[in-house]
């Protein structure tokens, strides 16, 4: 869609702020007026202001998260169930037995597993085999309890992190303010980066589709970090 507005502004409405384009309120897909707290509203406005000639929702991750939370098209139970479905398939539990992948994975993943173990009080299992690792059910219970204490927006943010990383452990690390977007980015792409070194990507460049995926991942991780740092 072509950019149709000149000015992006915020207007206070009771205890929140509306995002307006040329004085008219932005609406969510469900027709609600887009609004947020005084801390989050500027992030929304900045994304709208950053659209140059066309409006690309994929470049507006904070808006997507807030709108999804506001419209509430899925129940909290559905969202939590979706997140919990990643418990036994978490990215960081499955290891390569081949170097240098094995060493790199340990370097990028082990500290976040240790954090999850420390927070939950539960030992987590990893494997180098092609088999499903079933974690202690108490770990799923810990994650469920953690999620139930989040408000709607931050539940959506947690889910978005899990969808991006395939890892509740990495999402937890960001929510605990121990891992940055850069940390999570490097953890998710650890194998990718090893291959990049092997094939001298720095010299020859990445494949266009691969670079696009990395940029999208980083943009969404940065958005999640901006929001989690406000809690």
C-alpha positions, 0 to 999 in steps of 0.5 A, a space after each residue: 500500500 502506498 503511504 497516504 499520510 504526511 504526519 504521525 502523531 500521538 494523542 492522549 486518551 485517558 491512560 493511553 495514547 492513540 496513534 494518528 495519521 494526519 489527525 485520524 486514528 489508526 485502527 487494528 484489523 478488527 476495527 479498534 483504535 490503535 492505542 498503547 501506553 506512554 512507553 509503547 506508543 512512541 515505538 508504534 509511531 516510529 514504525 509508521 513514520 519509518 514507512 517511506 513510499 509504501 506501507 509494509 506491515 512486515 517492517 512494523 513488528 511492534 505494531 503487529 504485536 500490539 494489534 494482535 494482542 488488542 484484537 485477541 482473535 485467539 484465547 490465552 489458552 490456545 496461545 499457551 498451548 501453542 508455546 508449550 508444544 515446543 517444550 520437547 522440540 526446543 532448538 537448544 536441546 538438539 545437538 550436532 555430534 560433528 565439530 565445529 558445530 558441536 562446540 559452537 552450539 555449546 557456546 551459544 546455547 548452554 548458558 541459556 539452558 543453565 538459566 532455564 534450569 536455574 529459574 525452574 529448578 529442573 534439569 533439562 536434557 539434550 541429545 546428539 541423536 535423532 530422537 525426541 527428548 521428553 523433558 520433565 513435565 514439571 518444566 512444562 508446568 513452570 513455563 505454563 505458570 510463567 506464561 499465565 502471569 504475563 499480560 496479553 501483549 507480553 504473552 503475544 511477544 513470548 509466542 512470537 519469540 518462540 515462533 521465530 526461534 523454536 525455543 521457549 528457552 531462548 524466549 525465557 532468556 530474553 524475558 529475564 533480560 539476560 539475553 539480547 536480540 543479538 544473543 538470540 540471533 546468534 543462538 538461532 543461526 549458530 549452524 548457519 554462521 558456521 556454514 558461512 565461515 566454511 563457504 567464505 560468505 564474508 568474501 562471496 556474500 550470502 544468498 539473497 533469500 538467506 540474507 532476507 530471512 536473517 534481516 527479518 529475524 533480526 527485525 522481529 527480535 529487535 522489536 521483542 527486545 524493545 518491548 521486553 526492556 520496558 517491563 
